[in-house]
Amino acid sequence: MSVTAYLIGLVLVLLAIACVVATPLLVVHARTEHDHGPDCWWCHPRLRRR
């Protein structure tokens, strides 16, 4: 196995792990009862922070 193939595989595995960890957090955040409003950078990433 070449070093390039190893690094690509490592990056893909780390990306998959990050997605598995982040998905439940995103789902819980989206299903909370209160309205986040435009100040929530997670829900509205394109709006500037105040």
N, C-alpha and C positions, 0 to 999 in steps of 0.2 A: 504494500500500500504506500502510495506516495504521500509526502508531507502535505501537499495541496488537498488531496482527497481527505486526509485525516482532519485538516483544519475546517474544510467545508462541512464535513460530518459533525464535527464538534460544535460549530456555529448553529447548525440545524437542530441539534439536540438541545442546546441551550435555549434557542428560540422556542422550541416546543415546550420545554419546562416552564419558561416565562409565560407562555400562553395558558398553560394548564393552571398556573398559580393565579394569573390575573383574571381569568374568566369568572370565577365565583365572586370575586370582589366587584367586578363590573355589574354582574347581575344583581347583587345585593344593593349596590348603590343606586341602580336604576329603579328598584322596586320599593324604595323607602317611601313612607307615607307623605312626608312634607315636600313642598315645592322648593326646589333648590334655587330657582331664580337665575338671573343672568350672571350672578357672582360665582357660580359653580364652574370652575375652569375645566372640570372633568366632563361636565355635560355640554358646556359651551366653550370649546378650546380656542375658537377663533376670536372670541371677544377679548379685549384687553383687560388685564387685571386692574382693579382700582387701588 
